[in-house]
Amino acid sequence: MAPRHFLTLKDLSKEELKKILSRAAQLKEEQRKNILYQPFIGKVMAMIFEKSSTRTRVSFETGMAQLGGSALFLSPNDTQLGRGECVEDSARVISSMVDVIMMRTYNQNYIEHFASYSSVPVINALTDDHHPCQLLADIQTFIELRGSIEGKKVVWIGDGNNMCQTYMQAADMLDFELTIACPEGFEPCTNLLDQLKQNVILTHDPVKAISGAHLVATDTWASMGQESEKNIREIAFKNFQVNEKLMDLSDDHSIFMHCLPAYRGQEINETIMDSRYSAVWIAAENRLHSQKALIEFLLST
């Protein structure tokens, strides 16, 4: 039987997504109660990193350990992945020795090609197009703090990047309204907008967008690989900072999230992540719990 992969949010059905989110909350509660749960003793995860990370590495490595397994950190600097070995060969060999593979890379086509030759589940831990693992944590956090996200208004402020595009898929699957506020020229993928337009509104005015928002999310203006555009982006995004003044225009019970790392003084001000609106730190921790639920789902399917 072919393995189940998690390369975009759409690799799950709506029912499976809700099941994983519910299970993540349960696993978090069990950990709080110090309940030992180790169904994957002897199982190994290969963690392939082309992009650096803090939260992704710590959460996946810790998650596998808590589930009874172990994790291997692999980077192009010390494997044949960075020396020109073809994707097909790497995928076949690595997947023959481990039970699940997590990849954090640049190109979505690369991870999809790798997964097509893998005999075990492959998890997208970030590409330039999608960041589905962070989305699991964000939605888990909203449900934990405010209940169902169905019918709610979510506002994305900033670049139409991988997180924005994953929120677009989530809006379609979980039936919430997503308003995207970005500068002209920094919109998400046109094809994706066309596919998901039923639940997505696009604007270039963050003040107009945020009215009535239940959840507000943002990300760095220049992602990894876009460092050369930093100055251009700072000019384009100067009116798109999320701060208390902007959040005061949202719903009275709105919350703010950022997938991190954050750059204070740019996409956010100095204080918003520690304000009454912030759910940033809860969402960061929930990467651990939601990914444990995902691993359990993929290894048990």
FIMARRO-176744 format. One record per residue: residue number from 1; y negated, z, x negated of N, C-alpha, C in turn. Coordinates in steps of 0.1 Angstrom, whole numbers, plus 5000, padded with zeros to 4 digits. Layout:
pos/n_y/n_z/n_x/ca_y/ca_z/ca_x/c_y/c_z/c_x
NUM/Y/Z/X/Y/Z/X/Y/Z/X;
...
***
This chain:
pos/n_y/n_z/n_x/ca_y/ca_z/ca_x/c_y/c_z/c_x
1/5012/5000/4992/5000/5000/5000/4988/5000/4991;
2/4978/4992/4995/4965/4991/4987/4958/5004/4988;
3/4951/5008/4977/4944/5021/4977/4931/5019/4985;
4/4926/5030/4991/4913/5031/4997/4902/5033/4987;
5/4892/5025/4987/4881/5026/4978/4869/5031/4986;
6/4859/5037/4979/4846/5041/4985/4835/5035/4976;
7/4832/5022/4979/4822/5015/4971/4809/5014/4979;
8/4809/5014/4992/4797/5016/5000/4801/5025/5011;
9/4791/5030/5019/4794/5038/5030/4802/5031/5040;
10/4801/5018/5041/4808/5010/5051/4823/5008/5048;
11/4828/5014/5037/4842/5014/5034/4849/5025/5043;
12/4841/5033/5050/4846/5043/5059/4843/5038/5074;
13/4851/5042/5083/4848/5040/5097/4838/5051/5101;
14/4832/5050/5112/4823/5060/5117/4831/5073/5119;
15/4843/5072/5124/4851/5084/5126/4855/5091/5113;
16/4858/5083/5103/4862/5088/5090/4850/5095/5083;
17/4838/5089/5084/4826/5095/5078/4823/5108/5084;
18/4824/5109/5097/4822/5122/5104/4833/5132/5100;
19/4845/5128/5098/4856/5137/5094/4853/5142/5080;
20/4849/5134/5071/4846/5139/5057/4834/5148/5058;
21/4824/5146/5065/4813/5155/5066/4817/5168/5072;
22/4825/5168/5082/4830/5181/5088/4839/5188/5078;
23/4847/5181/5071/4856/5187/5061/4848/5193/5049;
24/4837/5186/5045/4828/5191/5034/4823/5205/5038;
25/4818/5206/5050/4813/5219/5055/4823/5230/5054;
26/4836/5226/5058/4847/5236/5058/4850/5240/5044;
27/4851/5231/5035/4854/5234/5021/4843/5243/5015;
28/4830/5240/5018/4819/5249/5014/4821/5263/5018;
29/4825/5265/5031/4827/5278/5037/4838/5285/5030;
30/4849/5278/5028/4861/5284/5021/4858/5288/5007;
31/4850/5280/5000/4846/5284/4986/4838/5297/4987;
32/4829/5298/4996/4820/5310/4998/4829/5322/5000;
33/4841/5320/5006/4850/5331/5009/4860/5333/4998;
34/4859/5325/4987/4868/5326/4975/4882/5322/4979;
35/4884/5313/4988/4897/5309/4992/4901/5298/4982;
36/4912/5300/4976/4917/5291/4966/4925/5279/4973;
37/4920/5267/4969/4926/5255/4975/4928/5245/4965;
38/4941/5243/4960/4944/5234/4949/4955/5224/4952;
39/4952/5214/4961/4963/5205/4965/4966/5194/4955;
40/4957/5193/4944/4959/5182/4935/4962/5186/4921;
41/4970/5197/4920/4975/5201/4906/4982/5189/4899;
42/4978/5187/4887/4983/5176/4879/4977/5162/4882;
43/4968/5161/4891/4961/5149/4894/4949/5147/4884;
44/4946/5135/4880/4935/5133/4870/4925/5122/4876;
45/4913/5125/4874/4902/5116/4877/4896/5110/4864;
46/4895/5097/4863/4887/5091/4852/4873/5089/4857;
47/4863/5094/4849/4849/5093/4853/4843/5083/4843;
48/4839/5071/4848/4834/5061/4839/4819/5060/4841;
49/4811/5063/4831/4797/5064/4831/4790/5053/4823;
50/4783/5044/4829/4774/5035/4822/4760/5040/4823;
51/4757/5047/4833/4744/5054/4835/4746/5069/4833;
52/4736/5075/4827/4737/5089/4824/4735/5097/4837;
53/4739/5110/4837/4739/5118/4849/4740/5132/4846;
54/4735/5140/4855/4737/5155/4854/4746/5159/4866;
55/4740/5157/4879/4746/5162/4891/4760/5155/4893;
56/4760/5142/4891/4772/5134/4893/4784/5139/4885;
57/4781/5141/4872/4792/5145/4863/4796/5160/4866;
58/4787/5169/4868/4790/5183/4870/4798/5184/4883;
59/4793/5177/4894/4799/5179/4907/4813/5173/4908;
60/4815/5161/4902/4829/5156/4902/4838/5163/4893;
61/4834/5167/4881/4843/5174/4872/4846/5188/4878;
62/4837/5195/4883/4839/5208/4889/4848/5206/4901;
63/4845/5196/4909/4853/5194/4922/4867/5192/4919;
64/4870/5183/4909/4884/5181/4906/4891/5194/4901;
65/4884/5202/4893/4890/5214/4888/4893/5224/4899;
66/4883/5225/4909/4885/5234/4920/4897/5229/4929;
67/4899/5216/4929/4910/5211/4937/4924/5212/4930;
68/4923/5217/4917/4935/5218/4909/4938/5208/4899;
69/4930/5197/4899/4932/5186/4890/4923/5187/4878;
70/4921/5176/4871/4912/5175/4859/4905/5162/4859;
71/4895/5161/4850/4887/5149/4850/4885/5145/4835;
72/4884/5132/4833/4882/5126/4820/4869/5119/4820;
73/4860/5122/4810/4847/5116/4809/4849/5104/4800;
74/4845/5092/4805/4846/5079/4797/4833/5072/4797;
75/4828/5069/4785/4816/5062/4784/4818/5049/4776;
76/4810/5039/4777/4811/5026/4770/4810/5028/4755;
77/4803/5039/4751/4801/5042/4737/4814/5046/4729;
78/4824/5051/4736/4836/5055/4730/4849/5050/4736;
79/4848/5039/4744/4860/5033/4749/4858/5018/4747;
80/4869/5010/4750/4868/4996/4749/4860/4989/4760;
81/4856/4998/4770/4847/4992/4781/4834/4987/4775;
82/4829/4993/4764/4817/4988/4758/4819/4978/4747;
83/4831/4974/4745/4834/4965/4734/4839/4951/4739;
84/4836/4948/4751/4839/4935/4756/4853/4933/4763;
85/4861/4944/4764/4874/4942/4771/4871/4938/4785;
86/4878/4928/4790/4875/4923/4804/4878/4933/4815;
87/4871/4932/4825/4872/4942/4836/4886/4943/4841;
88/4893/4932/4843/4906/4932/4849/4915/4941/4840;
89/4915/4939/4827/4924/4946/4818/4921/4961/4819;
90/4908/4965/4818/4904/4979/4819/4909/4985/4831;
91/4907/4979/4843/4910/4984/4856/4925/4986/4857;
92/4933/4977/4852/4948/4978/4853/4953/4989/4845;
93/4948/4990/4832/4953/5001/4823/4949/5015/4828;
94/4936/5016/4830/4931/5030/4834/4937/5035/4847;
95/4938/5026/4857/4944/5030/4869/4959/5033/4869;
96/4965/5028/4858/4980/5030/4857/4982/5045/4852;
97/4972/5051/4847/4974/5064/4840/4967/5076/4848;
98/4958/5073/4857/4951/5083/4865/4953/5082/4880;
99/4948/5091/4887/4950/5091/4902/4938/5086/4910;
100/4927/5087/4904/4914/5083/4911/4904/5080/4900;
101/4895/5070/4903/4885/5066/4893/4871/5067/4900;
102/4862/5073/4892/4848/5074/4897/4840/5066/4887;
103/4831/5057/4892/4823/5049/4883/4808/5050/4887;
104/4800/5051/4876/4785/5051/4878/4780/5040/4869;
105/4776/5029/4875/4773/5017/4868/4761/5010/4874;
106/4758/4999/4868/4746/4992/4873/4749/4982/4884;
107/4759/4974/4882/4761/4962/4890/4771/4965/4901;
108/4767/4962/4914/4777/4964/4925/4789/4955/4924;
109/4786/4943/4920/4797/4933/4918/4807/4937/4908;
110/4802/4944/4897/4811/4949/4887/4821/4959/4892;
111/4816/4969/4900/4825/4979/4905/4835/4974/4915;
112/4830/4964/4923/4839/4958/4933/4850/4950/4926;
113/4846/4943/4915/4856/4935/4908/4866/4945/4901;
114/4861/4955/4896/4870/4965/4889/4880/4971/4900;
115/4874/4975/4912/4883/4980/4922/4894/4971/4927;
116/4891/4958/4927/4901/4948/4931/4913/4948/4922;
117/4912/4953/4910/4923/4953/4901/4928/4967/4898;
118/4923/4977/4905/4927/4991/4903/4938/4994/4913;
119/4948/5001/4908/4959/5006/4917/4957/5019/4923;
120/4945/5025/4920/4941/5038/4926/4927/5037/4932;
121/4924/5047/4940/4910/5047/4947/4899/5047/4936;
122/4889/5039/4939/4877/5038/4931/4865/5043/4939;
123/4857/5052/4933/4846/5058/4940/4833/5053/4933;
124/4824/5048/4941/4811/5045/4936/4802/5057/4935;
125/4799/5061/4923/4790/5073/4921/4776/5069/4918;
126/4773/5056/4920/4760/5050/4919/4760/5036/4913;
127/4754/5027/4920/4751/5014/4914/4737/5011/4917;
128/4732/4999/4913/4718/4996/4916/4716/4993/4931;
129/4727/4990/4938/4726/4987/4952/4729/4998/4962;
130/4738/5007/4958/4742/5018/4967/4744/5031/4960;
131/4743/5042/4967/4745/5055/4962/4752/5064/4974;
132/4764/5060/4978/4770/5066/4990/4773/5081/4988;
133/4777/5085/4976/4780/5099/4974/4768/5109/4977;
134/4756/5105/4973/4744/5112/4975/4742/5113/4990;
135/4744/5102/4997/4742/5101/5011/4751/5111/5019;
136/4764/5112/5014/4772/5122/5020/4766/5136/5019;
137/4761/5140/5008/4755/5153/5006/4743/5155/5014;
138/4735/5145/5015/4722/5145/5023/4725/5148/5038;
139/4735/5140/5043/4738/5142/5057/4745/5155/5060;
140/4754/5159/5051/4760/5172/5052/4749/5183/5053;
141/4739/5182/5045/4728/5192/5044/4720/5192/5057;
142/4717/5180/5062/4709/5180/5075/4717/5186/5086;
143/4730/5183/5087/4739/5189/5098/4739/5204/5096;
144/4740/5208/5084/4741/5223/5081/4729/5230/5085;
145/4717/5224/5084/4704/5230/5087/4699/5228/5101;
146/4702/5216/5106/4695/5212/5118/4705/5206/5129;
147/4718/5206/5126/4727/5200/5136/4729/5185/5135;
148/4734/5179/5145/4736/5165/5145/4724/5156/5142;
149/4726/5146/5134/4715/5137/5130/4714/5125/5140;
150/4723/5124/5149/4723/5113/5159/4710/5114/5167;
151/4703/5103/5168/4691/5102/5176/4679/5108/5169;
152/4680/5113/5157/4669/5118/5150/4661/5107/5143;
153/4649/5110/5138/4641/5101/5131/4641/5105/5116;
154/4646/5096/5108/4646/5098/5093/4636/5088/5087;
155/4629/5093/5077/4619/5084/5071/4621/5084/5056;
156/4622/5072/5051/4624/5070/5036/4610/5065/5031;
157/4605/5072/5021/4592/5069/5015/4594/5065/5001;
158/4590/5053/4997/4592/5049/4983/4599/5035/4981;
159/4606/5034/4970/4612/5022/4967/4624/5018/4976;
160/4625/5006/4979/4637/5001/4987/4649/5000/4979;
161/4653/5011/4973/4664/5011/4962/4678/5014/4968;
162/4687/5018/4959/4700/5021/4963/4701/5032/4973;
163/4693/5042/4972/4694/5053/4982/4688/5048/4995;
164/4678/5041/4995/4672/5035/5007/4682/5027/5014;
165/4689/5018/5007/4699/5009/5013/4711/5016/5018;
166/4714/5027/5012/4725/5035/5017/4721/5043/5030;
167/4709/5047/5030/4704/5053/5043/4704/5043/5054;
168/4701/5031/5051/4702/5020/5061/4716/5019/5067;
169/4726/5019/5059/4740/5019/5064/4743/5032/5072;
170/4738/5043/5068/4740/5056/5075/4734/5055/5089;
171/4722/5050/5090/4715/5049/5102/4724/5041/5113;
172/4730/5031/5108/4738/5022/5117/4751/5030/5121;
173/4757/5037/5111/4770/5044/5114/4768/5057/5121;
174/4757/5064/5120/4755/5077/5126/4744/5077/5137;
175/4739/5065/5139/4730/5063/5151/4718/5071/5150;
176/4710/5070/5139/4697/5076/5139/4687/5065/5135;
177/4674/5068/5138/4664/5058/5135/4659/5060/5121;
178/4658/5050/5113/4653/5050/5100/4641/5042/5099;
179/4630/5048/5094/4617/5042/5091/4616/5041/5076;
180/4614/5030/5071/4612/5028/5056/4597/5025/5054;
181/4591/5033/5045/4577/5031/5041/4577/5028/5026;
182/4574/5016/5023/4574/5012/5009/4562/5002/5006;
183/4558/5001/4994/4547/4991/4991/4552/4977/4992;
184/4543/4968/4995/4547/4954/4996/4553/4949/4983;
185/4564/4942/4984/4571/4937/4972/4582/4946/4967;
186/4584/4958/4974/4594/4968/4970/4603/4971/4981;
187/4605/4961/4990/4614/4963/5002/4628/4963/4998;
188/4637/4969/5006/4652/4967/5004/4656/4953/5006;
189/4669/4951/5003/4675/4938/5004/4673/4931/5018;
190/4668/4919/5018/4665/4912/5030/4677/4910/5039;
191/4688/4906/5033/4700/4904/5041/4705/4917/5048;
192/4704/4928/5040/4707/4941/5046/4698/4945/5058;
193/4685/4942/5056/4676/4945/5067/4679/4937/5079;
194/4683/4924/5077/4687/4916/5089/4699/4921/5096;
195/4709/4926/5088/4721/4931/5093/4719/4944/5101;
196/4710/4952/5097/4709/4966/5102/4696/4968/5109;
197/4689/4958/5113/4676/4959/5119/4675/4967/5132;
198/4687/4969/5139/4687/4976/5151/4683/4990/5150;
199/4686/4996/5138/4682/5010/5136/4672/5012/5125;
200/4666/5001/5120/4656/5003/5109/4643/4997/5112;
201/4632/5004/5109/4618/5000/5110/4612/4999/5096;
202/4605/4988/5093/4599/4987/5080/4584/4987/5081;
203/4578/4995/5073/4563/4996/5073/4558/4998/5059;
204/4545/4996/5057/4539/4998/5043/4529/5009/5044;
205/4530/5018/5054/4521/5029/5056/4528/5042/5058;
206/4529/5050/5047/4536/5063/5048/4531/5072/5058;
207/4518/5072/5061/4512/5082/5070/4516/5078/5085;
208/4516/5065/5087/4521/5061/5100/4536/5063/5102;
209/4543/5061/5091/4558/5062/5092/4562/5077/5095;
210/4556/5086/5089/4561/5100/5089/4559/5108/5102;
211/4551/5103/5111/4549/5109/5124/4562/5112/5131;
212/4565/5124/5135/4577/5128/5142/4590/5128/5135;
213/4589/5126/5121/4601/5126/5113/4608/5139/5113;
214/4621/5139/5114/4630/5151/5113/4635/5153/5099;
215/4636/5142/5092/4641/5142/5078/4632/5132/5070;
216/4627/5136/5059/4619/5128/5050/4626/5128/5036;
217/4629/5116/5031/4635/5115/5018/4628/5105/5009;
218/4629/5108/4996/4623/5099/4986/4631/5099/4973;
219/4626/5091/4963/4633/5090/4951/4623/5086/4940;
220/4627/5086/4928/4618/5082/4917/4613/5068/4919;
221/4601/5065/4914/4595/5052/4916/4602/5042/4907;
222/4607/5046/4895/4613/5037/4886/4627/5042/4883;
223/4637/5035/4887/4651/5040/4885/4656/5036/4871;
224/4667/5041/4867/4673/5037/4854/4674/5022/4853;
225/4670/5016/4842/4670/5002/4841/4657/4995/4844;
226/4647/5003/4850/4634/4998/4854/4623/5004/4846;
227/4626/5010/4835/4616/5017/4827/4605/5007/4823;
228/4608/4995/4820/4597/4985/4816/4587/4983/4827;
229/4590/4986/4840/4582/4984/4851/4574/4997/4855;
230/4575/5007/4847/4570/5021/4850/4555/5020/4854;
231/4547/5014/4845/4532/5014/4848/4529/5006/4860;
232/4536/4995/4862/4533/4986/4874/4536/4994/4887;
233/4548/5001/4886/4552/5008/4898/4543/5020/4901;
234/4538/5027/4891/4529/5038/4893/4517/5034/4900;
235/4512/5022/4897/4500/5017/4905/4504/5013/4919;
236/4515/5006/4921/4519/5002/4934/4523/5013/4943;
237/4528/5024/4938/4533/5035/4946/4523/5047/4947;
238/4511/5046/4942/4502/5057/4940/4499/5064/4954;
239/4500/5057/4965/4497/5062/4978/4510/5067/4985;
240/4521/5067/4978/4534/5070/4985/4540/5083/4980;
241/4531/5092/4975/4536/5105/4970/4539/5114/4983;
242/4550/5121/4982/4554/5131/4992/4549/5144/4988;
243/4541/5150/4997/4535/5163/4994/4533/5171/5007;
244/4529/5183/5007/4528/5191/5019/4518/5185/5029;
245/4507/5179/5024/4498/5173/5033/4504/5162/5041;
246/4513/5154/5035/4520/5143/5042/4530/5149/5051;
247/4538/5159/5046/4549/5165/5054/4543/5172/5067;
248/4531/5177/5066/4525/5184/5077/4523/5174/5089;
249/4524/5161/5087/4523/5151/5098/4537/5149/5104;
250/4547/5154/5099/4561/5152/5104/4564/5162/5115;
251/4576/5162/5120/4580/5171/5130/4579/5186/5125;
252/4577/5195/5134/4575/5209/5130/4587/5215/5123;
253/4599/5209/5125/4611/5215/5119/4617/5204/5109;
254/4609/5196/5104/4614/5186/5095/4618/5192/5081;
255/4627/5184/5074/4631/5189/5061/4629/5177/5051;
256/4628/5181/5038/4625/5171/5028/4637/5171/5018;
257/4641/5159/5014/4652/5157/5004/4648/5147/4993;
258/4654/5150/4981/4652/5141/4970/4665/5141/4962;
259/4670/5129/4958/4683/5129/4952/4683/5134/4938;
260/4672/5135/4932/4670/5140/4918/4676/5130/4908;
261/4670/5130/4896/4660/5138/4890/4646/5134/4897;
262/4637/5144/4898/4624/5142/4904/4613/5143/4893;
263/4603/5136/4895/4592/5135/4886/4579/5140/4893;
264/4576/5153/4891/4565/5159/4897/4552/5153/4892;
265/4543/5151/4902/4530/5144/4899/4531/5129/4901;
266/4543/5124/4904/4545/5110/4908/4550/5109/4922;
267/4563/5107/4924/4568/5105/4938/4566/5117/4947;
268/4565/5129/4940/4563/5142/4947/4552/5149/4939;
269/4546/5159/4946/4536/5168/4939/4543/5179/4933;
270/4536/5189/4927/4542/5199/4919/4550/5210/4928;
271/4547/5210/4941/4552/5222/4949/4561/5218/4960;
272/4562/5206/4964/4570/5202/4976/4585/5206/4976;
273/4591/5206/4964/4605/5209/4963/4608/5224/4965;
274/4597/5232/4964/4599/5247/4966/4592/5251/4979;
275/4588/5242/4987/4580/5245/4999/4590/5248/5010;
276/4584/5252/5022/4592/5255/5034/4600/5243/5039;
277/4596/5231/5035/4602/5218/5039/4615/5215/5031;
278/4616/5220/5020/4626/5215/5010/4640/5219/5013;
279/4649/5209/5013/4663/5211/5013/4670/5205/5001;
280/4661/5203/4991/4666/5196/4979/4677/5203/4972;
281/4676/5216/4970/4686/5224/4962/4699/5225/4970;
282/4698/5227/4983/4710/5227/4991/4718/5214/4990;
283/4710/5203/4991/4716/5190/4990/4723/5187/4977;
284/4716/5192/4966/4722/5191/4953/4735/5198/4952;
285/4736/5210/4957/4749/5217/4956/4759/5210/4965;
286/4755/5205/4976/4764/5199/4986/4771/5186/4980;
287/4766/5181/4969/4773/5170/4962/4787/5175/4959;
288/4788/5187/4955/4801/5192/4951/4811/5192/4963;
289/4806/5198/4974/4815/5200/4986/4818/5186/4993;
290/4808/5178/4994/4811/5165/5001/4820/5156/4992;
291/4819/5157/4979/4827/5148/4971/4841/5154/4970;
292/4843/5167/4971/4857/5172/4972/4863/5167/4985;
293/4856/5167/4996/4861/5162/5009/4865/5147/5007;
294/4856/5140/5000/4859/5125/4998/4872/5123/4990;
295/4873/5131/4979/4885/5130/4970/4897/5133/4978;
296/4897/5144/4986/4908/5148/4994/4912/5136/5004;
297/4902/5130/5010/4904/5120/5019/4911/5108/5012;
298/4906/5104/5001/4911/5092/4994/4925/5094/4988;
299/4927/5106/4984/4941/5109/4978/4951/5112/4988;
300/4947/5114/5001/4956/5118/5011/4958/5106/5021;
301/4951/5096/5019/4952/5084/5029/4964/5076/5026;
***
